[in-house]
Amino acid sequence: MVKHLLKEIKKNVVSIWITVISLLVLFSLYLYLSKYEKNIQNVIIEKDVGKEVDVAENVIRKIKEKSQNSLISKIHDSDFVKNSNELLEVLNTPNTEYLYIIFKSGEQFFIALDVSKKDRMEPFEYIQLLPSELPIVNQAIKDMEYKYLIHTNTPTLGLTLYIPFKDKNNINYILIKDYTIKEVQEIKSLVDSIRKAILIVIVFIVLLANVAIVGVIKTLYYKKRSLIDSLTGLYNRNYLEEIENKNLKDFVVIVADVDFFKKINDTYGHLVGDNVLKTVAETIKKNVRENDIVIRYGGEEFLIILNKERSVDNLNYINVAERIRKAVENLKIKINENDYLKTTLSVGIFLDTDKIKTLQEAIKKADVALYKAKTKGRNRIEIYDEENQSSEKALKVSQIKEAIEDKRLFCLYQPIVSLKDGTVSHYEALVRIKDKEGNTIPPYQFLNVIENTFLYTKLTKEVIEYNLKILKDYPDIKVSINLKPSDILNRSTIDILLYIAKDKDVVKRLMLEIVETEDALAYEEIVKIISSLKEAGYIICLDDFGSGYSNFVYLLRLNIDYLKIDANLIKNITTDQVSFEVVKMITGFCKKMKIKTIAEYVENEDILNIIKQIGIDYGQGYYFSKPKQIEELIKSSK
């Protein structure tokens, strides 16, 4: 998780830096606004106070002229008071609350003139100054310079201006004006609005960043979950996308497969099978390094990608594979309190990864070596050898592509025979390729090579077209074609089949055999697609049942018409009691569900008699006929 998080950070480093710098700029601006507001406020106050002082001093001068020697002595004169108040009114602006002149007698202050808008006082009336004002007033009288007091505890900015002066009798007076400055308040409101806007933007960016971080973490969490196999805890196949761009020369690719796993599943059940897979997975992990990669590649198949070290010989990596094989061979996996089972691994290794271009190509080569290990008896290691491999005549992708384009693809057919009356129900189409010399190439030499490539899809479409022609040429027969899960999940293939289904004569004579694997039944989407094919009119058969997941619940959901029992169960039915009981159980279940059963690998009369006894509906195998051209089979049936 941390590794992927760091990767995301590195990928989005520019965006992250832009976000951080934006936050720093906004935060700095937010802090600077207070200083800016104070500076502007001081400039406005100084400018306004200077203007007020100029006007006030002019008014004071005129009042002093009218009072001649002593202002106090003139206060009893109503005309003087009236004229002086009119002069003071010049200073009484709409923003003025209080405007008056006081004089000092001893340590006390008294009203001389008062033109305040409210709470006016009479001349010689004692006035109690606020504690905060006294020092300022006394200092103004001492310095004979104006002073002012700013009130910040009011909704609007308040200011009291103190202008000192003396009369000719040396009596100290103070003109006091209490008012508000609208410009300062407007600046304050504007700055507050900007500050709030910046704060909102900062909060928004932080919230957005948090949402993005949470989103990335959640995405990485679910992505990690999507890369992990729920059963074994190893990486799953999806992880290949994460490492496909790695330099292949730095790795050795190993493919390991649990031997006879399907038989373990069918014999002991899926709980035991799951325990085998988990135990094998743990054993593999214990025997590789932390920086090596282990992937559950398929049902019982594991992909091991070992990191190469320059100073280490290839023999070392072969020894790692042997250590894993031996560790699995020595396992004792509990079935119950008293019993345990042993299992083995077949292993294929591809060492020369510096000679190929893609990881998928390396895996295919390791898979070829694995196939060789299985054909040589299992529980062994095989190393891919390019020279030996070419001698085994496996076709290259380019050869297969050329054969398909040159229309050298064809089908042989094997009849499916009713065990009740011996008549042919239908024919299974078995794909083949001819080389340039006209020799027939069996499917094991080309199907595995192109699996999971676009060529496999193209081959499937060619097989469909080939059999459409057969059905038109022979209107009295039915044919079945094989489809893998990858074919079912391919939209273009399904579109072709649904288009063909518009011809009702063809669709009722074209049976679709779905190969039963773990992957097939694990896909919810496959269930839906098969249902749509059924609705279109196709007869659906599940092929190789008993070789893969064999889950009866999914079997019910697929709603199939035919079920073909796996050859490995049928060929052992005369000698293996477990195979007999499994086939019997499958047949009984199908009869209850009204599903027709087909037995593969009917090689002799002994097998035929037993499957008849069990109640299987149809048989297929060399006992009835080897795969042949359709013309030959139709001719021999007449």
MOWO-V588133 format. One line per field, one symbol per residue. phi: phi as a letter, one per 40 degrees, with the letter a starting at -180 (. if undefined). A space follows every 50 residues. Layout:
phi = ???
//
This chain:
phi = .ccccccccccbcccccccccdccccccccccdcccccccdccccccccd cccdcccccddccccccgcbccccccccccccccccccddcccdcccbaa bbbbbgbbbbcbbabccafcbcdgccbcccdccdcccccccccfbcbabc bccbdbcbabbbbcabcccgccbbcbbbabbcdccccccccccccccccc cccccccccccccccccccccccccccbccccgccbcdccccbccccccc bbbbbbbccfcccccccbgcccdcccccccccccdcbbccccbbbccadb bbbbbcccbdcbcddcccccccccdccccccbcccacbbabbbbbbbbbb cccccbbbccccccccccccdccccchgfabbbcbdccccccgcccdccc dcccccfccabcbbcbbcccbgcccabccbcabbcccgccbccccbcccb cgbccccccdcccccdcccccccbcbbbbbbcbcdcccccccccdccccc ccccccccbbcbccccbdccccccccdccccccccchccbbccfchcbcf ccccdcccfcbbbbcddcccccccbbcccdcccccccccccccgbcbbcc fccacccdcccccchccbbaicccaccacccccccccc
//
